[in-house]
Amino acid sequence: MTTCSMLPSRRTARLARLLPATLMAATLAIAPAWAQSADDEAPAQAPSATEEAQAGASPQASSAEATGGDSPSSAKQDAASDSAPKTSEAVVDVPSVVQGSPEPIEPPPTRELRLVLDWYPSPQHAALLIAQAHGELKRRGVSLTIITPADPSVPAKLVAAGRADLAVGREPQLHMLIDKGLPLVRVATLIDTPLSSLIVREDSDITDITDLAGKTLGYAFQDSINPTLATMLNHHGMTLNDVTVEKIDFAMVRALAEKSVDALIGAPRNVIPALLGQEGLPTRRFLPEEHGLPLHDGLVLIANRDHLSAKRDDIDHLLAALEEATNWMINHPDQAWQLLVKQEPSLDSDANQQAWQASLRRMSPSPAQLNVSRYATFETFLKKKAFIDEATPIKRLAVDPSSS
């Protein structure tokens, strides 16, 4: 009985000793599968020191250490902990200013203007040409298109018709056209002394205005006849009936050189004598302001009065550029001449260089500035001499756009 009763106890003791070993063997048998699964899910990169410190403080990490770090759940947690700091670092490292597309830089507004010259390009237009070449117009945001007319009588009429923004003209012309009803107004002065002249060959028999009786005079501009020539003749007791006039447009030099006319009226005194001298033809000249015509602006910019309010800002910027360019020319005449002929190669001649010197000293340093009394005096003269029907108020004749 004693032996029999001990057999179950021995079996039980043996089983108790074998059970831990069996369980351990099973654990060792399946551990590689867990390890492989954890290796597949864990990132290849080793955890950082910060991550290790965080893991040491977490309960999940302690559990993983107890099982040798092979738990699938611990591997997934490691992977999650690996990815979380990376996301956080990306947010911290990326500056906020580059998270969106940069705002485009808007270019300054371009102010486009179309201007018609009174003549082919010459030194008297230097303020316009230099302002283009030297960069004053560009700095002011002005895009200026300069047009040479086929007919010198049409520039102001194109402005009146709205086909151009500005025209180069003369003060006497402006008064006469406004009296005819054209909606024009002076906005700037390029040359503030008279330019028109009466020119004859030095070898002619015309030594006095009275010698013009029976002669033929060539002209390009209508205002050269009325009021200029008419006033000069009247000043010496003559009328237009005592002479013959012939429209020759741009052919002034050739007409006088070939003797197809006896004199030129309205010829720019700063240019034509130099061009004729280049042809070996010396000249004499008579100045209108010395023969009865009041002082006036020799070269002006004319705008459409009805369109002025819409174009005022553009014209203001143009005039500011012209003032800067004119003062630069006066300060640096030699550099200005070189830049002028580079901009307009047709001017590169000894005659035009001579004309440049004659033109430079006449240029208005402040083109926008208006001599109100001069315009009032000229308008009164024209009315008194019956060249115009009605006197026009000064504010409708001429303005300073920057002060209006």
C-alpha positions, 0 to 999 in steps of 0.5 A: 500500500505504501509503495502504490500510494507513492507512485502517483506522487512520483509521477506528479513530481516528475511532471512538475519537473518536466513542465517548465522545461517543456514550456521553455522549449516551446517558447524558444521554438516560436521566439524566432518567428516573433523576432522575424515579425518584429524585424520586419515591422521595425525601421532599419534606423537605430533609435536615437538617444532621445528615443531611447530615453523616452522608451526607458520611461514608458511601460511598454518599453519595460515589458519589451525589455523583459521579453528581450525586445522581441514582442511584436507590439513593442516593435510596432511601438518602436516604429511609431516612436521612430516616425513621430519625432521625424514628423515633429522635426520636419514641422520644426525645421521648415520655416513658415515663410516658405510654406506658400508660393511667394507673392509675385512682384508687380512691375511699375505701371507703364504710362504709354504716350504717342508724340508727333514731332514738328520736323524730322529729328533734330538737336532741338528735340534733344530733351525728348531723345536724351530722356529716352537714351539716358533712361529718365523716361524708363525710370519714370515708367513712361513708354514714349513713342516718337513719330516723325510726320510726313507733313509738318502741318499735321502733328497738332491736328492729329492730337486734336483728332485724338490720334496722338497724345502730344505734338511738338509745335510753336506758340504762335501756331497754338494760338491760331489753331485754338482760334479755329476751334481745335481743342488744344492746350500747351502743356510744356515748353522745350525751347522758351525763346523764339526759333523762327527766322527769315533766312536769305542767301548771303549773296542775295540782294535782300539786305532789308525786309523791304527788299522782299517786295516781289520775291518768293518765300518758301515755308513749311508751317502755316503760322510762318505766314500768319502771324509771323511773316505778315507782322514782319511785313506790316512792321515795314509798311508792307503786306502779304500781297507784296510777296509770293509764298510757296509751301516747300515742307522739309525741302528748305535747304535744297530750295534755297540752295537751288534758288527755287525761292529767294528766302525762307520764312519760319526756318529754325534759326538754330538748325537751317543756317548750319545745314546751309553752311555745310553746303557751302552757302552762307546766309543772313537772317532776320528775326521776327521778334526784332521786326514786330512780333512779341516774344514767344515760346519757340517749341512747345508740347501740345495736348488735347484739352478734352483728353487732358484729365485722363492723361494728366498723370502720364504727362506729369511723369513725362515732364519730370523726366524731361526736366531731369534730362534737360538739366543733365544735358546742360551739365554734361553737354559733350556726353549728351551730344555723344548720346544724342548721335548714338540714339539718332545716328542721322544727326552725326554731322558737323552741321548738327553738332553746331546746331546742337550748341545753338539749341542747348543754350535755348532749352527750357530747364523746367519744361512744365513751367508756364510764363502766363504773361507771355501767353496773355501778351501774345493773345492780346497782340493777335486779337488787336492785329485781327489775326484771331477772331476772339481772345481765348482765356489763358487757362484754355490756351496753356497749363502747367499740368503739375499745378492744375 
